[in-house]
Amino acid sequence: MDMSHEYASEILDYYNGGAEKDRLQRGIGQIEFERTKELILRYLPAEKQVIYDIGGGIGVYSRWLAEMGHEVHMFELAPEAAKHAMELQRSHPSFNYNIEVSDARQLDRPDNSADFVLLMGPLYHLTEKSERIEALREAKRVLKENGVMILSAISRFGSALWGLSVYGDKNDFIEDDDFMEMIGRELTDGQHIRSEKYPHFIARAFFHTPAELKCEMEEAGLCHEKTAAVEGPVWIVPAFEEKWAGRESRERLLAICRMVEEQESLLGMSPHLLAVARNR
């Protein structure tokens, strides 16, 4: 990310401040984590792969992949997030992977050097289309021919649906003019600009529609294979925490996710989208 970017410090502060710590171990982050791993495993060969985790945050997926025996290289823009990943690695010898502070659009790796690429965060915060295409092309550059790339995007409709899901129960964000202005902008052009009233909301970002995500991948020269809903619609369950804690109810929620993951009419209901592409 160009450090002259108007919102660069906000984005870096958000991740340097620990936004990703334990996020995937609580609330609906739990279903995001389980479903993302499930979808990755469908495309990840069992034999040892060279994997680039671009925008790897605090290394949650890098650790998981390294423990399976893959050669993992994680690239993260926020220095404090990378530092936290390094500290975790030192305390757990099995977390053996390479960690670098790096911009997703300029990776210090040769062409065609990765078997498998994860691009799990950069598309969130590169708010101009040209920036996202640049990151996609750089990820394509380092990916071997016919290699698989898994890309994550935030759904255009996530904030609005979340606001509705808690309206009148846990809070009344819908009745706040700043919140309505924020989601109005998101629904109009995908640009997420949080109000100063909500510093815990995700930093400056771009929220995709499924069609936009596919088009950007193809414009970057990637062969799009599928886009799947990660959490699907099940995150709206009022008693989600309680039901996720139960083994049988958790499996039922996951089963529904799988049943509708490629249903085009429901893709936008999922807070996160995961797309699969090949370098052909």
C-alpha positions in Angstrom: 0.0 0.0 0.0 1.3 3.4 -1.0 2.0 5.2 2.3 0.8 8.4 0.9 -2.7 6.9 0.7 -5.2 9.0 2.6 -6.3 6.2 4.8 -3.0 4.2 5.0 -2.4 5.1 8.6 -5.9 4.2 9.6 -5.5 0.7 8.0 -2.1 0.1 9.5 -3.2 1.3 12.9 -6.2 -1.1 12.8 -4.0 -4.2 12.2 -1.0 -3.0 14.2 -3.5 -2.5 17.1 -4.3 -6.2 17.2 -7.6 -6.4 15.2 -6.9 -10.0 14.1 -6.0 -11.3 17.6 -8.5 -14.0 18.5 -11.0 -12.7 15.9 -11.4 -16.1 14.3 -11.9 -17.8 17.7 -15.0 -15.8 18.7 -18.4 -15.0 17.4 -19.1 -15.5 13.7 -15.3 -15.5 13.1 -15.4 -19.1 14.2 -17.5 -20.2 11.2 -15.4 -18.0 8.9 -12.3 -19.9 10.1 -13.8 -23.4 9.8 -15.3 -22.8 6.4 -12.3 -21.1 4.9 -10.1 -24.0 5.9 -12.6 -26.4 4.5 -12.7 -24.6 1.2 -8.9 -24.3 1.0 -8.5 -28.1 1.6 -10.7 -28.9 -1.4 -8.0 -27.4 -3.7 -4.8 -28.0 -1.7 -2.9 -31.1 -2.8 -1.8 -33.5 0.0 1.8 -33.5 -1.1 4.1 -30.7 0.1 3.4 -27.3 -1.6 5.2 -24.0 -1.7 2.5 -21.7 -0.4 2.5 -17.8 -0.4 0.1 -16.4 2.2 -0.2 -12.8 1.0 -1.7 -10.5 3.6 -1.4 -13.2 6.2 -2.2 -11.0 9.3 -1.0 -12.7 12.4 -0.4 -16.0 10.6 -3.5 -18.0 11.5 -3.7 -19.7 8.2 0.1 -19.8 7.7 0.5 -21.7 11.0 -2.2 -24.2 10.1 -0.6 -24.9 6.7 2.9 -25.1 8.1 1.8 -27.7 10.7 0.5 -29.8 7.8 4.1 -29.9 6.4 3.9 -27.3 3.6 6.6 -24.7 2.9 4.8 -21.5 3.8 5.9 -17.9 3.2 3.7 -15.2 4.8 3.7 -11.6 3.7 2.0 -8.9 5.8 2.0 -5.1 5.5 1.4 -4.2 9.1 4.7 -4.6 11.1 3.1 -5.2 14.5 0.9 -7.9 13.1 3.9 -9.6 11.5 5.8 -9.2 14.8 3.0 -10.9 16.7 3.1 -13.8 14.2 6.9 -14.0 14.8 6.4 -14.1 18.6 3.8 -16.9 18.3 6.2 -18.8 16.0 9.1 -18.6 18.5 6.9 -20.0 21.3 5.7 -22.9 19.1 8.4 -24.8 17.2 5.8 -26.4 14.9 4.9 -23.0 13.5 7.8 -23.1 11.1 7.2 -20.7 8.2 8.8 -17.6 6.8 7.4 -14.2 7.8 8.1 -10.9 5.9 6.7 -7.4 6.1 5.7 -6.7 2.5 3.3 -4.9 0.2 1.0 -7.4 -1.7 1.8 -5.5 -4.9 5.6 -5.9 -4.7 6.7 -9.4 -3.5 10.4 -10.2 -3.3 9.9 -13.6 -5.0 10.7 -14.8 -8.5 8.2 -15.5 -11.2 6.4 -18.9 -11.0 7.8 -19.8 -7.6 4.6 -20.7 -5.6 2.5 -23.8 -6.1 -0.5 -22.3 -4.2 -1.3 -18.7 -3.3 -3.7 -17.3 -0.6 -4.7 -13.6 -1.1 -6.9 -13.4 2.0 -6.8 -9.7 3.0 -5.2 -7.3 0.5 -8.4 -7.0 -1.6 -10.2 -5.6 1.4 -8.1 -2.5 1.7 -7.0 -1.7 -1.8 -9.9 0.7 -2.4 -9.1 1.6 -6.0 -9.7 -1.0 -8.7 -6.3 -0.3 -10.3 -4.7 -1.2 -6.9 -6.6 -4.4 -6.7 -5.7 -5.4 -10.2 -2.0 -4.7 -9.5 -2.1 -7.0 -6.4 -3.9 -9.7 -8.4 -1.3 -9.5 -11.2 1.6 -9.7 -8.7 0.0 -12.8 -7.1 -0.4 -14.3 -10.6 3.2 -13.5 -11.4 4.6 -15.6 -8.5 2.1 -18.4 -9.0 3.2 -21.4 -11.1 1.4 -22.2 -14.3 -1.9 -24.0 -13.5 -1.3 -23.2 -9.8 -4.3 -22.4 -7.6 -5.1 -19.0 -6.0 -7.6 -18.6 -3.3 -8.9 -15.0 -2.9 -11.0 -13.5 -0.1 -13.3 -10.5 -0.4 -15.8 -8.8 1.9 -19.4 -8.8 0.7 -21.0 -5.5 -0.4 -24.0 -6.1 1.8 -22.2 -7.3 5.1 -22.6 -4.1 7.2 -26.2 -3.5 6.2 -27.2 -7.1 6.9 -25.3 -7.1 10.2 -27.0 -3.9 11.3 -30.4 -5.4 10.5 -29.5 -8.7 12.3 -29.0 -6.9 15.6 -31.6 -4.1 15.2 -33.8 -3.9 18.2 -32.1 -6.8 20.0 -28.5 -6.1 20.7 -28.3 -2.5 19.5 -30.0 0.1 17.3 -27.3 1.1 14.8 -29.9 1.4 12.1 -31.3 4.5 14.0 -27.9 6.3 13.9 -27.5 8.7 10.9 -23.7 8.1 10.7 -24.3 4.3 10.4 -26.9 4.8 7.7 -24.6 7.1 5.8 -21.8 4.5 6.0 -23.9 1.7 4.7 -25.5 3.9 2.1 -22.1 4.6 0.6 -21.2 0.9 0.8 -24.3 -0.2 -1.0 -23.9 2.5 -3.6 -20.2 2.0 -4.7 -18.6 -0.5 -2.2 -16.5 2.1 -0.5 -16.5 1.6 3.3 -15.5 4.7 5.3 -16.2 4.2 9.0 -17.4 7.0 11.3 -15.1 8.2 14.1 -17.9 7.0 16.4 -17.1 3.4 15.5 -13.4 2.9 15.8 -13.9 -0.8 16.3 -15.4 -1.2 12.8 -13.0 -2.5 10.1 -10.7 0.3 8.7 -11.1 1.9 5.3 -12.1 -0.9 2.8 -13.7 -1.9 -0.4 -16.7 -4.3 -0.3 -17.2 -6.5 -3.5 -20.2 -7.9 -5.2 -19.5 -11.4 -6.5 -19.7 -10.2 -10.1 -17.1 -7.5 -9.5 -14.7 -10.0 -7.8 -14.9 -12.3 -10.8 -14.4 -9.5 -13.3 -11.3 -8.2 -11.5 -9.8 -11.6 -11.4 -10.3 -12.1 -15.1 -9.0 -8.6 -15.9 -5.8 -9.6 -14.0 -5.4 -12.6 -16.3 -6.6 -15.3 -13.9 -9.0 -18.1 -14.8 -11.9 -17.9 -12.4 -13.2 -21.3 -11.4 -15.8 -20.5 -8.7 -16.9 -18.1 -6.0 -18.3 -19.6 -2.8 -20.0 -18.0 0.2 -17.9 -18.6 3.3 -20.4 -18.1 6.2 -23.4 -18.1 3.9 -26.6 -16.9 5.6 -26.2 -19.0 8.8 -24.4 -16.2 10.7 -27.7 -14.4 11.2 -28.9 -17.1 13.6 -29.9 -15.1 16.8 -28.4 -17.8 19.1 -25.3 -18.4 17.0 -22.8 -18.6 19.8 -24.9 -21.2 21.7 -25.6 -23.3 18.6 -22.0 -23.2 17.4 -20.9 -24.5 20.8 -23.0 -27.7 20.3 -21.5 -30.4 18.1 -24.7 -31.4 16.4 -26.1 -27.9 15.9 -22.7 -26.8 14.6 -22.7 -29.6 12.0 -26.2 -28.6 10.9 -25.1 -25.0 10.4 -22.1 -26.1 8.4 -24.3 -28.4 6.3 -26.5 -25.5 5.3 -23.4 -23.5 4.4 -22.3 -26.2 2.0 -25.8 -26.7 0.5 -26.0 -23.0 -0.6 -22.4 -22.0 -1.0 -22.7 -21.5 -4.8 -26.3 -20.3 -4.9 -25.9 -17.0 -6.7 -29.0 -15.5 -5.2 -27.5 -16.0 -1.7 -23.9 -15.2 -2.3 -24.2 -11.6 -1.1 -25.6 -12.6 2.3 -22.3 -14.0 3.3 -20.0 -11.6 5.0 -17.0 -13.1 3.2 -16.6 -14.5 -0.3 -13.9 -17.0 -1.3 -13.0 -17.2 -5.0 -10.9 -19.9 -6.6 -8.7 -19.1 -9.7 -5.9 -20.8 -11.7 -3.0 -19.4 -13.5 -3.6 -20.5 -17.0 
